[in-house]
């Protein structure tokens, strides 16, 4: 049984206290050790943990695993936690710069040769406030990591800033060492600034999720058995309740319209800008806006079962999961922090013991690089190199490179009406070479309708009355062509041929034409022709067509332009299939295909070395959807098809497949860019820092900029 078929339970947690990729990896490792967990992924950008297990694991057991790694689980919504952290960071930012700004000015004057009274004392005690109070979150994060025997970004920042502050303490105590106390305060201030900007940008990047959550109604107006209206919290709405929704109010839950007519704005959910007319019997979606009329609805899906909740959950799962390329970055960061610590110590010891021998190197470099330190004292130079190397190499950019791109990619997909249920599909979709498209419900609307007839209204009413007794899709289409119903007797349905009955004393038959060649004009267009006879004489015909989805032609064209071959697979007859394929521009057609035949087709295409995307909407497509490299389900299809898919099209048709591939290619391109620049930055910066050619302030600024640039680059996916 493969991963897509295994029975599984999914759990999401909001994890607090993580600051870098090392933190998320430790939480992930702890969760993976829980008995029954088959997959665990922790997303630093969204601060969520996503767990897949083969048994239903109590939440408290997972919470203990997170706490064992040194972090906490919150019951608050992720966006609420992000907001409180944002406000706290802003306060710390103000305090740190209130202290660091003046210290920087005093440091500049001191370096210029102007003696500042009590400078060392100001540096020492100002550093205490800027580092140990404003930077207390970073110190807490470093302590959590060290107390659980691992290192993270906070360890590097705190090590650098505290080491710098220690030199001011030593100088204050009378030791002969250059004081870098102001530099320590500046390192922490720049770190807090980077955190503040990161928080703001991450908040902005995940706004699609917050927008979906925000459209959920907070209260519902329930009509009780006595006809009274009672306002209750949305959490108290139960399935089967009757809800009254007035114009201008959001529909509280998924439901069925009981009475009244209205138009509904579903744009936030489906992306469709035009209002949709609704009448009794129609379904409505929670979160959509009732525009014109007061209506009563019966709640059918509430809470986590509602469409909106499932949509949010699916997007969050995809954002919290990992793509294969992230495993490479994770392996690197696993050894990165201890490796950098070793390099920093090596650099510090080198300049401590061999500094005087290489002072000429720094003198020569200072002629070209104005920021090269003028310090030549071995102890001070060793501390300088140690601090710079520690600070420059924070792996935050590596940790954010993939998850930030995933957040913006899945967010962009949701705005297009695409729900990506499996994050791996983001990476796989870019490699798709063949798209297998089911005909009915995918290329076509899946709802046959009468498009042409030569029958007069009375004759059409007689045929519609007969067809109304049949459950055949074509019969339903014909029955809907007339509102008049006449009495029918001697009804007989002949399998594969048609239906016969007596109306007003005349014998009517509607079914397969005796001579199909008479209707070639319609058959070439992919229509089905039903011939009508009265008392054995031909009375006329009815042409029925399953209309093409409005974006079918454009979708096939876009896929072809992207280098993806389109293959139609359908259970329909070859003549109809070829006609439909010709109209949308598909040259390869497999007609008369049974459900197992669609799976065989997928496997055959895969055996030729292609990456296959399968699109369908029915139960007969489920096996092929699972077997394909990527399964795409039309959102209006069956639950089985949707559950079997990696991507669900909530609104639209084939053109959305092209959108999915396009977003995949752009997202993966951005991920590769992010990883390249994150690695390149460290490869260039670490040797310079070890050679004492960078100032700690430049190092911290560069580190913060690398993380921010990764986030900004990720937002390009939108």
N, C-alpha and C positions, 0 to 999 in steps of 0.2 A: 504494500500500500504506500503510495507516494505522499509527499507532504501536503498536497492539495486535497487528498482524500481522507486523511487521518481525522478522526473525531477529536475535537479539541475544545478547550475552554479558554476564553480570553479575558484578561483583567488589565485595567489601566490604573496607574497610581500617579499622584502628583508628588514628586520628590523635592525636598528643600535642602539647601546647603551646598549644592554642587556648584563648582566654579570653573571647572575645566574638564578636558577629555579624560584625564586620569580619574577624577571623581566619578564620572558616569561609568567608566569601565569597572571601577571597584564595586559600584552598586549592581551593575549588570552581572558581574561574576558571583556576587553573593546571592542574587535572585536565582541564577542558573543552578546553584547547588541545592535549592529547595527540592525535596522529593516530589516527582511528578511534573516538574517544569521541563518542557521540551525546547522552549525558546524564550530568551529574554533580551530585550533591547531597551536601552536607556538613551533618551534624546536630551542632550545638553541644552539645545536651543529652546525646546518647549518645556524642559524640566519635567518630563513624564517618563514613566517606565511602562513598557508594554510586555505582558507576560502571556505566553501560550502554554497551557498545561494539558496533560492527558487525563487529569482528574480535577474536580472542582475543589480548589484550594481555598481555605478560609482566608479572608483578607488579612487577619491579624498575623497569620503565619508569614505572609509576604512582608508585612510591616516590620516584623522582627528581623527578617533578613536584611532589609534596608538599614535598620538601626544598627545591626551588627557591623555593617560597613562604615558606620559613623554618621549616617545621614537620617533625615526624618521624612515621614509621610504626612501630608496635610489633607484634611477633608475639605479645605477651601477650594474654590475654583482656581484654576491656574491663572486666569486673568486677574482675579482679586489679589493673589499673592504677588503677581508681577507689579500690580499697582502699588501695593504697600512697600515693596522693595524699591520701587522707583522713587517714591517719596522719601524713604530713608536714605537712599543713595544721594538724592539731591541735597538733603540736609548735611550729610557728611562731606559732600563736595564743597558746599559753601564754607564749612568750618575749615577744611583742609587748605583751601586757597586763601582764606582770611589770614591764616598763619603763614602759609608758604609764600604768598606774594611778597610781603615785606621781607621775609628771609632771603628771597632771591635778590631783591634790591640791595640788601645789606651785603650779601655774598659778592655781588658784582663790584660794589664799592671796595670791599675787602681785597678782592683779587686785583683791583686797579691800584692798590697800594695805599688807600686811604683807611687809616685805622678807625674802627668803629667801637666806641666804648661798650663794654659788656656784650660784645658780639658773640663770644663763645657761650655765655650764659643764655642769651636769647636763642641761640641755635639749639642748645641742649633742651631747654624747657619748651620751646616752640615745637621741637621735634616730638616731645612726649605727647603733646596735644594732637599734632598732625598725624603721627604714626599710630600711637597706642589708643587714641580715642576715636578720631575720625576714621582710622583704618582698622577698627576693632573687628569688623566683619571678615576682613582678610586674615587677621590674626586668628580668629575663631576657625576659619576654613583651614588654615595651616595646621592648627593644633589637632583638629579632627583627623586630618590626613596622617600626621606624624604619630598620633596615638594609636592609629590602626596600621602602622608600619608601611605606609606608602607616602609618596610625595605628589603634590599637585602644583598648579600654577601659583596658588597663594603661598606655598612654601618658598618658591623662588622669589616672589615679590617681597615677602616679609623678611626673608634672609638678606636680600639686598638692602632694603631700607633700614633694618635693625643694625646690620653690619656698619652701614654708613653712620647711623646715629651713635653707635658705640664709639666711633673715633672721636666724636665731640665729647663724649663722656670721659674718654681717656685723656683728651687734651685738657679738659676742665680739671681733671685730677692731677695734672702736671706732667704727664708723659709727653715725650717729644714725638708727636705724630700729627700729620696734617688732618684737620677736622673736615669731614664730609657730612656733617649733621644736616645742613641745609639741603644737600643732595638727597639724603634719606627722606626728608619731608617731601621733596619734590617728586621722588619716585612714587611715594604713596599717593600724593595728590594727582599725579598723572594716571596712576592705576585706577583711582576712584573715578576720574574723568572718563577714562575708557569704559569703565563699567556703566557709568551713567549713559553714555552715548549708545553702548551696546543694548542696554535695557530699552531705550527709546526706539532704536531701530528694530529690535526683535518684536517689540510691541506693534510697531507699524507693519512689519512683515506678516504677522499672524492675524491681521485684522479681518480676514475672510471668516475665520472661525468665530471671532467675536461678533461679527455682523450677523451670522446665522443664529448664534445664541440670543442676540439682542432682539430678534424679531419674534421670539416666543412670547405669547401673551402671558401676563402675570396673574390675571384673574379670568374667571369664566362666569357667565350669567346662566345659571341652571334653572330650568322650569320644572317644578315638582309636580306631583300627581294632582294637586289642587290648582295648578295653573299659576302658582306664585313664582316670582323671579327672585332668586337668591344668588348673591355674588360670593363665590368661593375661590380660594387659591387654586392655581392651575394644578398643583400637586394633588389636590383632592378630587379632581375629575376622574370619574370611573367610566369604564366601557359601558355603553348602553344609555348613559345619561342624555337627556334632551337639553340642548344648549341654544340660547337665543343670541344671535349676533346681529347688531345694528350696523347701519352704514358708517364707515369710518373706523370700525373696530377690527382688530386682528382675530382671525378664526382660532379659537383656543386649542383645538385638537383635530386630528384627522377624523373625518366623519362622512355621513351621507345626508344630503339635503332632504329634509322631510317635507317642507312646503315653502313656498315663496320663490321668487326669481331674483337674481342679482348678477352682477359682474364682479369678478374677483381678480385682483392684481397678484399674480404669482411670480413676478419678476425676480424677487430675491431668492426664490427657490429654483426656478426653472431657467431663468435668464430671458424669458419671453416678455417683451416690453408691453405687448397689447393685452388688455384685460380679457379674461375668459368668461363667457356667459355660462351661468349655472341655473339649473331648474331642478324640480323635485326628482330624486333618484340619482342625481349626479354626485360624484365624490368630491370632497374638498380636502385641502391639505392644511394642517395646523401651521400657523405663522403667516399664511397669505392674508391679504387685506380685503375685507368686504367693502365694496365701493358704493353700490346703488340701492340695495333693498334690504329690509329686515328679513332674516331667514331663521328657521329653526333647523338644527342639524342633530343627528344622533351620533354620539361619539363612538367611533369604531376602534381607534388605536390611540392609546394614551401613554404618557410617560416615555420610557425607553423604547417602547414599541412604535412610537410615532415616526413618520417619515423624516421629520426634521431632526429628531434625536439620533436616528440611525445614520443620517447623512453626516452630522457632526461627528459621531463616533467613528465612522469609517474614515473620514478625513484625518482625525486625530491618530487613528491607528496607523495610517500610511505615513504621517509625519513622524510618528514615534518609532517606526521600524527602520531597518537599515537596508542599504543597497550593498551588493557585493564589494564594490570598490572601497567602501568605508572600512572593511576588514583590514585592508592594507594600511590605512592611516592609523587604525587602532593598534596594529602591531608595532608601528613606529613609535607612537606616543607611549607605549608600554615601557619602552626602554629609554625614552627621551629625557625625562626629568632626572633620573639617577645618572644618566650619561652626562647631562649638562652640569650637574653638581660636581661630578668627577673632573670635568674639563675646567670648571671655575676654580676648584681647589688646585689643580695642576698649574693653571695660569698664575694664581696668586703666589704659589710656592716658587714658581720660576722667577717672577719679578722680585720676590723677596730675597732670593739667594743669588740670582744672576743679573739683577737689575743694573748695577753699575757697569757691567760688561757690555750692556746693550743700550746705554743711554744715548749713544751716537745715533742709533736707529730712530729713537723718538725725536731727537733734535732735527734730524733730516726730514722726518715726516711732518714736523711742526711747520716747516717752511711751506708746505702745500695744504695742510689741513689745520685750519686755525683752532679747532676744538681739541687738538691733542694736548694732553695735560702737561703742565710745566713742572709737575712734581717729580723729583728725582730721588727722594729718600726711599730706600728699599722697602721699609715697612709700609709706608703710605702708598707706594706704587703697587705693592702686592695687594693691599686692600682695594685699591682703585680697580685693578684688573679683575679681581674676584667679584666685586659688586657689579661691574659692567657686564661680565659674562653671565652671571646669574640672571640679571634683569633682561638682557636682550633675548634670551631663549625661551621665554614663556610660550608654551604650546597651545595657547588659546585659539589662535587662527586655525591650527590643524584640527582642533576639536569642533570648530564651528563650520569648517569648509563644506562638509556634506549635509548635515542637518539643516543649515540655513537655506541651502539651495532646495532641499526637499520641501521645506515649509512654503517657500514662494512658488515652487513648481506645483505642488498639490493645491495650493490656494488659487493659482491661475487656472488650473484644471476645473476647480469647483465653479469658478465664474463662467466657464464655458459649458457648464452642464455635465461635467465629467466627475465621477467619484472614483478615485484610484484606491482600491481596496487592498492592494498588495504593493508595497513600496518597491519591490524588486522589479515590478513592471515598468517603473521609471527607467531603469537601466536597460531592460530587455527590449522595450518598444523601439528604441533607436536602431536596433539591429534587424527589425522585421523586414523580410523580403517578399512574403506572400500574405495576402489577406483573403481568407475564405469567407464569403458573404452568403448567409442564408437569404433566400428570396423573400418569402412571406414574412412580413413584420419587420424586416431589416431593410431590404431595398424597396419593398412596397410597404404600405401602411398596415397591412394585415387585416383590413376591414373591407371586403368587396362591396361595391355599390353599383347601382344601375347607371350607366353612362349614356345609353341610347336605346330607344325602342320605337317601333312604328305602330304600336297598339293604341287604339283609342281609349279614353278614360274608363269606359264601361268594361271593355275587355281586360284592361290592366287590373281593374278592381276584382274581376272574377279570378284571374290568375293569382293575384296577391292573396286572396282569401284562401285558395287551395294551398299555396306555399306557406301560409302562416302556421300550418300544422306540422311542418317539417323542421328539424333542427339543423339541416344542412346549411353551411355558411352562405351558399348561393341562394337558397330558399329564403333565408333571413333578409338578404339584400333585396330580393324581389318583393317580399312581404312589406318591406318598408317603403316601397315606391308608391303605395296608395294607402290612404287613410280609411277607405271604404271597406267594410267587411260584409260579405254576402253569405247566405246559408250554403253549406257544402255537405254533400252526401256521397256515399260509395267511394270514400277516399282510399287510394292505393298508392303506396310509395314503392317504386321499382328500383332496387339498388343498382346504381351505375347507369340508370336510364333516365329517370325523372319521376314526376308525380302526376297521378290521374285523379279526377274527381268530377262530380256532377254539380253544376250550378245553374239554377233556374231552368232545369230540364235539359240542359245541353251538356254533353260530355267533353270535358276539357283535358288536355294533356300538355304539360310543360316539361321539356327535357332535352336530351341530346338530339341535334338536328339529323334528319334522315340523310341529307346531302350537305356535309360540312363545307364543301367547296363553294357553295352559294354565299358563304359568309367569310371568304378569304380576307377581305379587306379588314374585318374586325380581328380575325385570328392572327394576322400579321402584326397587329398592334398588341398582341398578348392578351386579348380579351376572351372571355368565355361567352359563347352564344347559346341562349336557351330558346328553342323553337316552340311556338305555341300552336296547337291545333284545336279546332272546334268541330266535334262530330266527324273527325278524321280529315278535315280539310285544313290546310295551313292558314292560320289567322295572322301570323306575324312573328316577330322575334324580339328578344330582350338581350341586349349586350351588357354583360356585367364585367367590371374591371376592379382589380385590386390596384388602386392608384399608386404610382411611384411616390415615395417620400419626396418632399419638395427639394431636399438637398442631395438626392441620390446621384444625379448627374454630376453635380459639382464635386461631391465627395469622391466618386470614382476618378474623376479628372485629377483632383489634387493628390490622391494616392499614387496614381500613375506618374505624375510629375515628380513625386518623391522617390521614384524607383521601386515602388511596391506593386507587384503583379496582383491583379484581382481575379479571383476564381469564384463563380457562382455555384453554390451547392443547394439543390432543392429537390423535394419529393414530387414536384409537379411534372407534367409531361414535357417532353423535349421541345415541342413546337412553341408552347407558351413560354418556356424558360428561355429559348433562343430569342424570342421576340422581346422579352423584357431586357435581356442582356444587351441586345443591339441598341435599345433605346438609352441605356445608361453608359454604354461604351465598354462592356466587358466582352472579351473574346473567348475566354475559356469557360465552358459551362459543363457542369455535371448534373444531369437531370435524372429524375426517378430514383434519387438516393435515399435509402433508409437511414434511420438514426445511427446504426452501427457502421453504415457506409460512410457517413460524414467523419466519424472517428478514423476509419481506415484511410480516408482521403488525407486527413491531417497528418497521419503517421507516414503516409507515402511521400508527402511533400517534405516532411522533416528528414526522411531518409535520404533525400537528395541534397541535404546540407542547408536547407533554408530554415529561417526562423518564421514560424507560422502564427498569424493572428487569426482567430476564429470569432466571428460575430453572429449572434443568434438571439432569439427571444422566447423560444418554446422549450418544452420538456424534451423534445426530440433533439435539441441542440446541446443539452447539458453534458453528455459524455465528450463530445468534441470540444466544448469549451474547457473542460478539465484537461483534456489531452493536449491542447494547443500550448505553445510557448506563452501566449497571452490570450486569455478569453475575455471577450467584450460582450456584455449583455445590454440589450435595449431595455431601459428602465420600465417600459410599459409591459414587459414580458412577464413570464411566470417566475414565482419565487425560486424555483429550482434552478432556472437559468441564471438568475441574478446571484444566487448563492455559489454557483459554480464558476463565476467570472472573476477576473482580476480587476477589470474596469467596468463601471456601470455608466451608461449614457442616460442621464436623467432627462435631458431635453435635446431633441434633434435626432439626427440619423448618422449616415455614413460620414458626413463632413466632420463630425465630432471625432471619428477615428483618426482622420488626418490631423486634427487638433492635438489628439493624445500623442501621436508620434512626433509632431512638431515640438510639443512641450517637453517630451522625453529627450529629444535631441538637444534642445536648448538647455535643459536642466543639467544633463550630463556634461555638456560642454562647459557650463559654468562650474560644475564640481571639479572637473579636471583643471580649469583655470585656477580655482581656489587652492587646490592641493599643490599645483605647480608653484604659485607665488608664495604659499606658506613655506614650502620646502626651500625654494630659492632664497627667500629672505633669511632663513636660518643658516643655510650653507654659506652665504656671503657674510652675514653679520657676526656669527660666532667666532670665526678666525680673527676678524678685525677687533672684536672685544678682547679676545685672549692676547692679542698683540698690543693692548692698551692704546689702540688708535681711535677708540670711541669714548665719548663722555657718558657717564651713567644717565644723565638727563636725556641725551640723544637716544640712548638705548631704550629707555622707558617710553619715550615718545614714539619711537619706531615700532616697539612692541604693540602699543595701543593702536597705532595706525594700521598695523597689519591685520588686527582683528576687525577693526571697523571697515577696512577695505574689503575684507571677505564678505561681510554682511551687505555692504553696498553693492558689490558685484553680484551677490546672490539675488538681490532685488531686481536685477536686470531681466530675470526670467519673466517677470510680469509684463 
